[in-house]
Amino acid sequence: MKTKASQNAHRGSDFRDFLAGEGILPEVEVLALKRVVSLQLQQILEQEHVTKTELASRMKTSRASLDRMLDPSNPSLTVASLGKAAAALGRKVELRFVPA
């Protein structure tokens, strides 16, 4: 008789392996990265008491465009817009490629 553990093919594997097996790992990683960036931007806005309207003005962009940047479920984000946001907040952006 098989035990429950031996019936589960994914038991003991890691979640990245599962996502890769499903063919969705790159999309999930991009969405996770966007969520982190959005969260960091929102935290900076709160800490520095900067409104979205003020940041949009500093970036010379629309409030709607900034809302898309801050939306964690919207994966579209350009390096240029990220750089504009960072500069408008007196910050810089660091991007790195790391081994997979």
N, C-alpha and C positions, 0 to 999 in steps of 0.2 A: 504494500500500500504506500502511495506517495504522500509525503508530508506536504502541508500547505506551502512551506518555503521552497520546496523543489518544484512546485507547480508554477511559481511566479518567475518568469524568465528575467524580469527586471530587478529582482531582489538582489541587492548588493551592488548594482550598477549605479553610476552617478547620473544626475539629472542631465548634465551636458551630453552624455552618451545617448540618453533617451531622446533629447531634442535633435541631436545629429541624426539618429536613426529615423526620426520622423521627417527629416529634411527641413527643419525649421530653425535650426540653431542660429544662423546668421541674422534672421529677422528678429528673433527673440533678443539676441545680444544688442542689436541696434536700438530696439525699443527700450531695453533696460538702460542703455547708455543715455538715451534721450531723457528718460525719467530722472536719472541722476543729475543731468545738466539742468533740467527744469527746476528740480528741487533746490539745487545750489543757487541758481539765480533768484528764486523766490526767497530763500533764506537771506541772501545779501540785501535784497530790497527791504525786507523786514528789519534787518539789523541796522541798516543805514537810513531807515525811514524815507525811502524813495518810493514814490507812487509809480504805477505803471505809466500813467500819462506823462510824468516827468521823465522817466527813462525813455519812452518813445520819442519825446521831444529832443532829448540829448542825442539819441541815435539818429535823429532826422528820418524817422520812419513813422508809420501809422500805428495807432493803438491796436488795430486788428492784427497787424503783422507781428507786433510784440506778443499779443495773446496767443498766436499760433506758435511762437517760439517757446512760450511758457507752458503750453499745453503738453502734458507728459504723454498723451496718447497720439500726438501728431509727430511722426518720426522725421518729417522733413525739417532739416536744419542745415544751413550752409556755414562753412567756416567763416565766410565774410560777415554774416549776421552775428555769429558768435563773437567774432573779433570786435564788431561795433558795440555790442552789449558790454563786453569786457572793458573796452576803452571808455565808454560812457560811465562806467562804475569805478574807473581808476584802477582797473585790474588788467591782467594779461592772461592769455589762454596758453596752456601747455598741452600739446598732443604728442602721444608717443605710440609707436608700434611695438608690441610686445609679442613674444612667442605664444602661439596658440596652445 
